[in-house]
Amino acid sequence: MTTKRSPARERLLDAADRLFYAEGVHTVGIDRIIEEAGVAKGSLFYNFSGKDELVAAYLDGRGERRRARIERHTAGLTDPVAKLLAVFDALAEAVAESGFRGCAFANAAAEASGPDSVEAVALRRYRGWFDELVLSFATEAGYADPAGVAERVRLLYDGAVANTQLDANRGAVAVARQMAELVLTTAPRN
């Protein structure tokens, strides 16, 4: 029985995802990714123009998985307040995964060489999507100041991510969710 190997692009992305997330995008060189993926060097340059494009693809993949996780947790919910709280449930699922090392975007952006780097651009793209999502839920809920409510929810979310990563406090997400619930029940509505 023979097993079919996955395409080189997929193997490169899998290796990049594991190594970049665990060790950092600037710590891991392309030779290590090529070796881990078990592909020829030419395969990297056939599939990607270079390391920057591979980093961008890695972060795009992380973003797609995060969006899918949040969509799974908000699917079927009609109450926008429940949708806002479900964002924390999605985060709790991510934090529970083995090898959780915080936000891939924030980690990569911390290593970025400047505001126009691939890492910084990917962070802004992800943050833009997340900001719009939270604001849309807050607006749909009819808060008098939806931007202010969304800002508080994002701050609690970010704090939970940071606390979980920095202090290995897996309970931070539950606390942040409780605080978000307090914000959402006390904020004035139209």
CORSUL-V269850 format. One record per residue. PHI is phi in whole degrees, -180 to 180 (none if undefined). Layout:
((PHI) (PHI))
This chain:
((none) (-107) (-105) (-84) (-78) (-73) (-59) (-57) (-58) (-64) (-66) (-64) (-66) (-62) (-65) (-62) (-60) (-63) (-74) (-62) (-69) (-77) (-122) (111) (-72) (-92) (-76) (-94) (-91) (-66) (-62) (-69) (-65) (-60) (-64) (-62) (-77) (69) (-124) (-78) (-57) (-60) (-64) (-62) (-78) (-74) (-92) (-139) (-72) (167) (-64) (-59) (-68) (-66) (-61) (-60) (-66) (-59) (-68) (-60) (-63) (-63) (-64) (-62) (-66) (-67) (-60) (-63) (-65) (-65) (-62) (-62) (-77) (-97) (-59) (84) (-84) (-105) (-81) (-63) (-67) (-63) (-65) (-61) (-71) (-65) (-59) (-72) (-65) (-64) (-65) (-59) (-63) (-65) (-64) (-74) (-68) (-67) (85) (-60) (-130) (90) (-81) (-59) (-70) (-65) (-61) (-68) (-66) (-64) (-94) (-62) (-85) (171) (-68) (-101) (-68) (-58) (-64) (-67) (-65) (-63) (-62) (-63) (-65) (-64) (-62) (-60) (-63) (-64) (-59) (-63) (-62) (-64) (-64) (-65) (-66) (-66) (-67) (-60) (-75) (82) (-69) (-63) (-126) (-62) (-66) (-66) (-65) (-61) (-63) (-65) (-64) (-62) (-63) (-65) (-62) (-61) (-63) (-65) (-61) (-64) (-66) (-64) (-75) (-72) (-109) (51) (-97) (-66) (-78) (-61) (-67) (-64) (-65) (-62) (-65) (-62) (-67) (-63) (-61) (-64) (-58) (-70) (-85) (-103) (-69) (-65) (-116) (-68))
